[in-house]
Structure formats: C-alpha cells, structure tokens
Amino acid sequence: MKKKLELDVDFIGGGPTPTKEEFLAISEYIKAAKAKQKLKKQRRVTHSKPNSKKQPA
C-alpha cells in the first residue's frame, strides 16, 4: 500500500519580493521559451514529409 504524501501548502514563498531586474529576467526567460517552442512546432510542420507515391516513368 502506498503512503500518501502530504504537502505543507500553508507555506508559500516566504522570501523577499523579487526585484525589478529579477522580474525582467523571468519575463525574458518565459518569452524565449515560448519562442523556442513556437519555432520547434513550425519545424515539425515544415519538415513533415508529404504523402506522395512514386509514379512510374
């Protein structure tokens, strides 16, 4: 039987508020991750092979 894992959800954060520079760094990271994901998705679409059959000569 598995033992249930209980999390202490009453304690969230507790550290100092992030600085403006830290917020900007987080924002840039999220933007870069979204751009990377979008590029990866576009590559999947453009590199997919068309469903063509060879025609006799």
C-alpha positions as CSV (number, residue, x, y, z in Angstrom):
1,M,0.0,0.0,0.0
2,K,1.4,3.4,-0.9
3,K,1.9,6.0,1.7
4,K,0.2,9.3,1.0
5,L,2.5,12.3,0.6
6,E,1.1,15.4,2.3
7,L,2.4,18.8,1.3
8,D,2.6,21.8,3.5
9,V,0.6,24.2,1.4
10,D,0.3,26.8,4.1
11,F,3.8,27.9,3.4
12,I,4.2,29.5,0.0
13,G,7.0,31.9,-0.8
14,G,8.3,33.5,2.4
15,G,11.3,35.1,0.7
16,P,11.8,38.7,-0.2
17,T,9.9,40.2,-3.1
18,P,11.8,39.8,-6.4
19,T,13.5,42.9,-7.7
20,K,12.6,44.6,-11.0
21,E,15.6,43.1,-12.6
22,E,14.6,39.6,-11.5
23,F,11.1,40.1,-12.8
24,L,12.6,41.2,-16.2
25,A,14.9,38.2,-16.2
26,I,11.9,35.9,-15.6
27,S,9.9,37.6,-18.3
28,E,12.7,37.3,-20.8
29,Y,13.1,33.6,-20.0
30,I,9.4,32.9,-20.5
31,K,9.4,34.8,-23.8
32,A,12.5,32.9,-25.0
33,A,10.9,29.6,-24.0
34,K,7.7,30.4,-25.9
35,A,9.6,31.5,-29.0
36,K,11.7,28.3,-28.8
37,Q,8.5,26.2,-28.5
38,K,6.9,28.0,-31.4
39,L,10.0,27.5,-33.6
40,K,10.1,23.8,-32.7
41,K,6.4,23.5,-33.7
42,Q,7.0,25.3,-37.0
43,R,9.9,23.0,-37.8
44,R,7.7,20.0,-37.2
45,V,5.2,21.3,-39.8
46,T,7.7,22.3,-42.4
47,H,9.8,19.1,-42.1
48,S,7.0,16.7,-42.4
49,K,7.1,14.5,-45.5
50,P,4.3,14.9,-48.0
51,N,2.3,11.8,-48.6
52,S,3.3,11.2,-52.2
53,K,3.6,8.0,-54.2
54,K,6.2,7.3,-56.8
55,Q,4.9,7.5,-60.3
56,P,6.1,5.1,-63.0
57,A,8.3,6.7,-65.6
